[in-house]
Amino acid sequence: MSRERVQATIDEIRSGPAGPEIGTFFDFDGTLIEGYSAVALFRHRLKNFEIGPDEAVRTVQAALRGTSSMTEEQFVELVEMGIKGWVGRNEDDLSELGQRLFVQAIAKALFHDAWALVKAHQRRGHTVAIASSATRFQIEPMARDLGVEHVLCTPLEVENGIVTGKVAGRSLWGPGKAAAVGAFAEKHGVDLAASHAYANGDEDIDFLSLVGHPHPVNPAKRLAREAERRGWPVLRMEGGPSRFDPVPRIRTAAIWGSFFTAVGTGFTLGLLNRNKRQGIDLSMSLFGQLGPAVGDVQVNIQGAEHLWAHRPAVFLFNHQSSVMDMVVGARLIEREFTFVAKKEISKMPLFGQIFNMADVIFVDRSNTAKAVEAMAPAIEKLHNGISVIIAPEGTRSVTPTVGRFKKGAFRMAMAAGVPIVPVVLRNSGELMWRDSQIAKSGTVDVVVHPPVYPSEWSLDELDKRIAEVRELYVQTLEDWPSADRVEEVF
């Protein structure tokens, strides 16, 4: 029911009023992301020996006490204790640190349902803001990735570009957040009675009470009671697998087991029949069947007929999860294909040997000239009737946001005279984030768009055409077709 309630909220947003006078305010920690962004900062400081025993003890005590009953003054004390390591540091250095922690730790905590809600509001032209008691160094990288212009946060004192370690002005804790949102609404002409707010903490009751459409997200106890009393609809969002649940680990091991079983079976048949291609195809099709089954992953697909409309082809996948995307890719394409992977994989024990035997095309992403040269084997494969799977972004995304598309895949298709088939995946990163080792069960939704024929393009219009294909991914992810239009379920 959790995803159904979120989808119902998205449908209400899509059919509701549009325009900038409608505000949408998202809390950050526990609402947009699972857990607390301050944990990433604490771990960084701990790793770099920036935390003394006294601070460590006080931080643990605060965590054990919880924050629901904390006053604004107590919160400011906690913040100033947590940013001691920033004293004397340049703002630019801290912005760079914030971006690094975002990529390494915070991005993977993003609730994908929250991302979908942000995009639904943005597509209606609402004034979207993040309102959080965290600092801008924690929030701004996520805001940039989400395309959120406005950030309301606890301000830090800065003198001549150097952080002093003090809070400047009122923090956005409890009543402070409500006051900041009220002031923002007045300044920007936002009608709070028609606006939306999303938050999870007991301290956010005043904040949620400001708007006509409050949305408690995974609410704490007192907020849950208040939501029930006032009839506020509660949204439940799922994060990563619990560290104490053995089932996802067993499931992940089963996925890898199915991979090696499929590889062993296929390669054995290929050797017996002296037909390498037959062995590769059996390996991939078998893995495409076994992987989702043992991983408890359902693949819902719209536009399945476009997978077979023209072979060979260049299949473009938005890339969020190495393992889950490989599982889904094998399930969709089935046979007579290879894929483009980063060169580093070729040097990995066992996997490097397997992928080399499977004729995977390796690209050195650090060297543009060599990356272009690597397209020659891909073009040859296409001429020989073998399709190619490639991620147009060149690497895995840290969130569902679509990155910049590179030209390689399009030039490849133009040179080989084959179509491009846009394949849009939703939730593969949610089931197994880019650097995660553990897979969740769930559903990966897929939309396969009709083939695009770049052989009809000119080089002068290449950038424009690539932008159009990228926009197709953006629109599909941000305005996903309704479930009743799913044409086939594998």
N, C-alpha and C positions, 0 to 999 in steps of 0.2 A: 504493500500500500504506500510506502514512502515515496517511490518514484511517481506513482499515480497522482499523489497529492501535489507534488512539485509540477507535474505536467498540467494538472488542472489549473494551478496558479499561473503558469505560463500562458495557457489558453485564455485565461481571464485578462491578463495583461495585453495580449494581442488584440482582443476584442474590445478592450477598454479605451478610454480617452487617450489621446496623444498630445505631445507638445511639451515645451520646456517648463511650463508653469507647474507641471507635475514632478515632484521631487522623488528620488529614490535613494535611501540612505542605508548603506550596508555597514554593519559592524565588521571588524576584521577577524580577530582571534576567536575561534570557535564558531564563526558564522560563515565567512568566506573560506577560511581554512580550518582544518582539523587541528585542535590543540592551540599552542601559543607560539608565536614567532619569537618571543623572548627566549625560548628554550634553545633555539639555534644560536642566538647571541651568547647565551650562558655557556653552551658547549664550546663555542669558539674561544671565549675568554679562558675557560678552564683548560682547553688544549694548549693555549699559549701562556699558561701560568700567570694570568692576569687577575686571578681571584685568590684572595687570602683565606685562611681558615675561618676567620670571623665572619666574612661576607658569605662564605659557603654555608655556614651553619644558619645564619639569619635567613638566607634565601630558602633553604630547605624548610625551616620553621614556618615561613610565610606560605610556602606551597602546601604544607600539611594543614595549616589553619584554614586555607581557602581564602577566597577574595570576596565572597558574597556579602559579608558584613563589614567590609573595609570602608573607612571614611575616605574622603578626598585627601585629607592631610596624610593619612597612612599610606595611601596609594602614591602620593608624591615622594614620600620617604623611600618607598620600595623602588620607584623609578630611579631616583637619584643614587640609590645604592647600586642598582643594576648598570648604570652608565658610568661608574667610576673609571672604568678602563678607557672611556672616551675623553676624559679631561685632558685638555691641551692638544687634542687632535684636530686636524683640518677638516672642514666640512666635506671637501671633495674626497678625502680619504675615506670618510665614513660612508659617503654615497657609494663609493666603489665597493666597500665592505658589504653594504646592504645588498648590492646587486649580486655579489658573489654568494652570500648566504641564501639569497632568493633562488638562484640556480641550483645550489647544492642541497638545500634542505626545505625551504619554505614552499617553493612551487609545487613540489610533490604532495603537499598537504592540502592543496586547493580542492574543495568540493566541486566536482564537475557539474553537479546540479546547480550550485551557486553561480558557476560560470554561465550556465544556460539562462539563469534568471537575469544576470547582469545584461547579457546580450539581448534578451527579450525587451527589457526596459530601454536599452539604447536604440533598438530598432523602432521604438515608438517615439523617439525624440525626447524622452524624459531627461531631466537634469539629474545625473547619477553622481553620487559622492560616496566615498568611504569615510565613515565617522568612527574613529577608534581612539582609545586611550594610549595606544602605542605611539612610537615616534615616527617621523616621516622616513627615517632611514630604513625602518622595517616595512613600511607600507608602500612607499613610492615605486619600487620595482614591480610589485604586483599591479599597482594602479596603471603603470605604463603598459604592461602586458595586456591588461583588460581594456585599455583605451579609456580609462576613467580619468577625467580632467581634474576633478575636485577632490582634495584630500583634507579632511578635518582631523587633526591629531593633537596630541600633547606637545606643546612647543618647548624646545630646549633653548636655553640662553646661549647666545653666540656673540663673542666680542672679536672684531677684526677677523672674522672667518674661523675662529677657534672656539671649540665647545668648552664651556666652563664647568659642565657637570651639574648645572642647576636647571630647574624647570622655569621657563619664562611665562608668566601669566597663569591662567587657570588650566588645570588638566582636564581631559575629556573623560573623567571617571564619574559615573553615576549622573548626578544633577549637572555636572559640568558638560557632559555630552549633550544633554537636552538643551542647555543654554546655547551651546555652540551651533547646534542644528537650527534652533529658533532664530538666532542672529543671521545665519546663512540664508535661511528661507526669506527673511525680510529683505536682505540685501539683493537677492537674485530674483525676487518676485515669484517665489514658489508658494503654491497653495498647499499648506500642510494638511488641510482637511481632505484633499484629493490625492495625497502623497502616500508612499510606501516606506516602511522601515523594516529591517531584518536584524535580529540580534538574538543572543543566546543566554546572556547572564542575568542574574537577579538584579544587578545594578542597572540594567537597561530598561526597567519597567517605565521610568519617567520618559525616557527617550522614545519607546514604542508608543506611549500614550499620546505623544504629540501629533501623530498622523492618523489619517482616516483608515489606512490599511496597514495595521501592524502584523508582522509575520514572525512569531517566535520560532527560532531554528534550534532543534535539539536542546530545548530549554532546560535550565537548571530548575531545581525543585520549586523555589518560591515563584519563579516566572511561570512554570508549568501550572501551578495552582491559580495564579492570576489570569493566565490565558484561559483556563477552563471557566473561571468565574465570569470573565468578560466575553467569552465566546470567540476568542481570537483563534483562527485556524493555525495549528502547529505543523511545521514542516520538519520532516525527519530526513537527514542526509547521512549517507554512509561513507565512512573513510576507509583507510587501509585495514588489512587483517590484523587482528589482535596478536601481539607477541606471544600470548599464552595459549593460543588456539592451535593445536597440532594439525588440524584438518587441512588448512591451506598449504602447509609444508608437504604433507603427504600427497596432496593433489598436484603440487608443482613437481614433485619427484616423479609422479605418474606421467606427467606431460613429457618430461625428459626421457623417461623410460619408453614411452611410445615413439619418441623421435629416434632413439637408437634402435628400437625394434624395427621401425619402418626402414631406416637406413640399412640395417643388416639384411633384412629380407630383400629389399630392392637391389642392393649391390650383389648379393648372392645370385639372384636370378639373372642379373646382367652378365655376370661372369659365366654362368652355365650356358646362357644363350649367345654369349659373345656379342651382346648388344648393350652398350653402355647407356644409351639414351633410354632404352626400355627400363633398365634398372633405376635410373634417376626418376623417371616418371612414376614408376611403382612406389618408390620411396616417398615422393611428395604426395601422391594421391592417398597413400595409406596413412601418412602422418596427418593429412587434412581430415581424415575420418577419425583416427584414434585420438589425436590431440584434443579436439573439443569435447569428445565423449568422456575421456578420463579426467579432463580439467573442469567438467561441468560448465562448459561454455556454450551458450546457444548463439548462433549466428543468424540474425534476421536480415534479409536482403530484399531490396527493391531494385528492379531493373536487371534481374539476372540474365535476361536475354542478351544484354549488351556485352556480357562476358564472352559470348560465342559469336557475336555478329561478324567479327573479322579477326582472323588469326593468320599470321602473327600480329602482335600489337605491342605497344609500350603501355603498360598499366601503371598509372600514377597512384600511389598510396600516400595519404598524409600519415606521417610516421611518428608514433608516440611510444611504442613499446617494442623492443627488438623481438622478444619471444612471442608475445601475443599477436603482433602483426605478422610474424612468420607463420603461426598457427592458422590465422584467418586467411593469409595469402595462399597457403597450400590448400585450404578448403575451397577457396573461390576459384582459383586458376586451374588446379588439379594436375595438369600435365603439359608437356612441351613448353616449359618456361624455365628461365633462370632469373637471377636477381642481381642487383648491384649492391655491393657492401663495401664498407670502409676497409682499407688495406690492413689495418691493425688486426682484423679478425683472421687474416691468412696466417698470422704468426702465433695464433693461440693453439696450445696443445689440443690434439684430437679434432677440435672444430675446424681448425685451419686445414687439416688434411682432408676431412670430410667435404668441406666446401670446395676445396681445390678439385677433388675427384668429381664433384657435382657440377664442375664448370661454372662456378660462381664468378662474376666479374668484379674484381677488386679495384678500388679507386683510391688514390692518394689525395685526400681532401686538402692537405697542406700545400700541394703544388698544383696550381691551376693548369699549367702546361701538361703535366703528366695525367691530370684528370681528363683533359681533352683527348690525349693519346689513348686512354683506356676505353674511350667510346668506340674505337675501331673494332675490338672484339665483339662488342655489343651489336654493332651494325652487321657484322658478319653473322652473328647468331640470328638476327632478324631475317637476313637474306636466306638463311637456311631453314626458316620456318619456326624458329624458337622465339617465343615471346619474352619480353623483359619486364620485370617489376623494378620500379625505381621510386625513391622518395624525392619529389621535386624540391623539397626544402633542403635536401642534402644532409640532414641530420634529424634526430628526434626532437620534437617540440617538448618544452618543459611544462606547457599547459595546452589545453585544446586550441588555443589561438593559432591561427595559420601563419606560418613564417613566410619569408620572402622566397619566391620560387627561383631556382637557378635555371640556366638555359640548356644545360646538358641534355636532359631528357627530350626536349623539344627539337634540338639540333639532331639528335640521334634519329628521331622519328622522321624528320625531314630528309635526312641523308638516306635512310633505308626505304623511304616511300611507304611507310606503314602508319596506321592511325594511332592516336593516343586515346586511351580509355580512362577517364577520370573515375577513380574509386575513392569514395569518402567514407572513412571509418569513424564511428562514434563509440567512445567508452573503452577502446582497447588500452589506452593509457590509464584509465581508471582501474581496470582489472589488474594491470601490472605496469607500474610506472617505469620510466625509462631506465632508472638505475636500481630498481627493486629486484630482489631475488625470489620473491614470493608472489604467487598468482592467486587472485580471488576468483570465485565462481561468479557467473553473471551472464550478461548479454552484450554482444557486440553488434551494433546496428550498422548496416552498410547500405549506401546508395551508389549504384553503378549508373553513371550517366552515359548517354549515347556517345559513340566514338567521335573524336575530333580529328580532322584531316589536315595536319600541318603541311603536307606536301603542296597544298594549295596556297600557302602563305608565301609572302616575300620576306627577305631579311629585313627590309626597312620597317615592316610592321610587326616584327617578332616580339618586341617588348610589349606592344599593345595587346597582342594576342595572348601572350603569357599572362598578362594582368587580367585578361578576361577569364582565363581558365582558373586562375587563383581565386577570383571573385566568386566563381561557381562553388568552390570549396567553402569560402567564407559564408555565403548565403545559405548553403545546405546545412552547415554546422549551427549557424545562428537561428535558422528557421527550419528545423528538421520536419520533414513530411510526417503527417499524423500516422499513428499506428494502424489505422484501418486501411491505409494504402499499401501496407506491406504485401507484396505479391507472392513471396515464397519464403518459407522458413525451412532452413536446413536442419 
